């Protein structure tokens, strides 16, 4: 599989996550607004430089992999 395919799949997965969160937290106006802004920013970055999405994930999310995988309630 080409590098572009992996990049597209990764970005599609992030987009699906944001959409799922928007749907799940539809009742919370403030969170819905924040997620909508996040989606707009994500789409902008994705259009201008799709690799930046992965770079941001590696910097801001990946360091917390252990807590996420363990479903650490204190972390969340």
C-alpha positions as CSV (number, residue, x, y, z in Angstrom):
1,X,0.0,0.0,0.0
2,X,1.3,3.4,-0.9
3,X,2.2,6.1,1.6
4,X,-0.6,8.2,0.2
5,X,-3.1,5.5,0.9
6,X,-2.0,5.3,4.6
7,X,-2.2,9.0,4.9
8,X,-5.7,9.1,3.4
9,X,-6.9,6.2,5.6
10,X,-5.5,7.9,8.7
11,X,-7.1,11.2,7.9
12,X,-10.4,9.5,7.1
13,X,-10.4,7.8,10.5
14,X,-9.8,11.1,12.3
15,X,-12.6,12.7,10.4
16,X,-14.9,9.7,11.3
17,X,-13.9,10.1,14.9
18,X,-14.8,13.8,14.9
19,X,-18.1,13.1,13.2
20,X,-18.9,10.3,15.8
21,X,-18.1,12.7,18.7
22,X,-20.3,15.4,17.1
23,X,-23.2,12.9,16.9
24,X,-22.7,11.5,20.4
25,X,-22.5,14.9,22.1
26,X,-25.2,16.6,20.1
27,X,-27.0,17.5,23.3
28,X,-24.1,19.6,24.6
29,X,-24.1,22.9,22.8
30,X,-20.7,24.1,24.1
31,X,-18.9,20.8,23.2
32,X,-20.7,20.6,19.9
33,X,-19.4,24.1,19.0
34,X,-15.9,23.2,20.0
35,X,-16.0,20.0,18.0
36,X,-17.4,21.9,15.0
37,X,-14.4,24.3,15.2
38,X,-12.0,21.3,15.5
39,X,-13.6,19.8,12.4
40,X,-13.2,23.0,10.5
41,X,-9.5,23.3,11.5
42,X,-8.9,19.6,10.8
43,X,-10.3,20.0,7.3
44,X,-8.2,23.1,6.6
45,X,-5.0,21.4,7.7
46,X,-6.0,18.3,5.8
47,X,-6.4,20.3,2.6
48,X,-3.3,22.3,2.9
49,X,-0.9,19.7,4.3
50,X,-2.3,16.2,5.2
51,X,0.9,15.1,6.8
52,X,0.5,17.7,9.5
53,X,-2.4,15.8,10.8
54,X,-0.2,12.8,11.6
55,X,2.5,15.0,12.9
56,X,0.0,16.7,15.3
57,X,-1.3,13.3,16.4
58,X,2.2,12.1,17.2
59,X,3.0,15.2,19.2
60,X,-0.3,15.7,21.1
61,X,-2.0,12.3,21.3
62,X,0.5,9.5,21.0
63,X,2.4,10.4,24.2
64,X,-0.8,9.4,26.1
65,X,-1.1,6.1,24.4
66,X,-0.8,4.0,27.6
67,X,-3.5,5.9,29.4
68,X,-5.8,5.7,26.4
69,X,-5.3,2.0,25.9
70,X,-5.8,1.3,29.6
71,X,-9.0,3.4,29.7
72,X,-7.6,5.2,32.6
73,X,-10.6,7.0,34.1
74,X,-8.3,9.3,36.2
75,X,-6.7,10.5,33.0
76,X,-10.0,11.3,31.3
